[in-house]
Amino acid sequence: MSSYTVLGAGGWGTTLAQVLALKGSSVKLWAREAEVRESITRHRENSLFLPGVRLSEKITPFGSLKDALEGAVLIVSVVPSHGLRDVLIEAREHIRQGSIIVSATKGIEEKGLLTPSGIIKEALSGKDVAVVALSGPSFAAEVSKMLPAALSAASDSSDAARSVQEAFSTGYFRVYTNSDVIGVELGGALKNVMAIASGISDGLGLGHNARAALITRGLAEMTRLGVRMGAQASTFAGLSGLGDLVLTCTGPLSRNYTVGKALGGGMSLAEATGGMKAVAEGVKTCRGARALAHSYGIEMPITEAVYAVLYDGKQPKEAVLELMNRDLKGE
């Protein structure tokens, strides 16, 4: 493969483009924002979403989906989940048959309750494309500095998963193949909700014990829903489950953790998200996660608590007290 396109020039999309470019590939980067395109073209830097990182000359920004997708055989989609369907519908006619679509989006569509691969398959119905979900513990700021990271590439097609593995793997960016697409995607989506809960706990000053309990019980929630939806329990013990969960729930570089910490510190949701340039996916994902839990009859008390804080106006301390005073049960 030699023709790569990345859709979405946020911090993660730009970083994935950089990983490919530093391996010697030419990469077309579709950026919605004219400011981003100009910054990359003139200064070789995405000053809005990935400041301070010198970008490869092999990355070329485009504002047109048609131009960005021309000739692409591997397309990396890093569009936020709430805008993914619209972008794909617009891009559909420009996507060639036989392409591999790499989904690096993490979230759950509110209306259809679909993971990104489900959205891609619906939006591109009738197209002969393979879909690969790329997910795992990976802050863009660290990967862009070539610090070590490991992720999972999950697909129904083992050949497509291996192609993505080969395209991205470097001495600092290790990719493992996986066949459990729904498990990998749910891990990447649901951990953002748990990261908001972890941030709330830290914002309230509840200590390390509370955070460890939230992470552990959050993993149990994620696994329960995933297994009911057909995922493998073991996936949630892997990179896209436990690995991503621990990183996002403990790292100050996590947008979702940062939002939660601000909420725990007394800010409103509007105040907590108002100054953010990038999307905190967990805020929207919480709605979809809660709806999925209800539709499958799965108990997800941490998700319910986060939803109550985000959308019902419940005070964070009250939500935590309710969690601690739930009926006693076995682990």
Secondary structure, 3 states (H helix, E strand, C coil): CCEEEEECCCHHHHHHHHHHHHCCCEEEEECCCHHHHHHHHHHCCECCCECCCCCCCCEEEECCHHHHHCCCCEEEECCCHHHHHHHHHHHHHHCCCCCEEEECCCCCCCCCCCCHHHHHHHHCCCCCCEEEEEECCCCHHHHCCCCCEEEEEECCCHHHHHHHHHHHCCCCEEEEEECCHHHHHHHHHHHHHHHHHHHHHHHCCCHHHHHHHHHHHHHHHHHHHHHHCCCCHHHHHCHHHHHHHHHHHHCCCCHHHHHHHHHHCCCCHHHHHCCCCCCCHHHHHHHHHHHHHHHHCCCCHHHHHHHHHHHCCCCHHHHHHHHHCCCCCCC
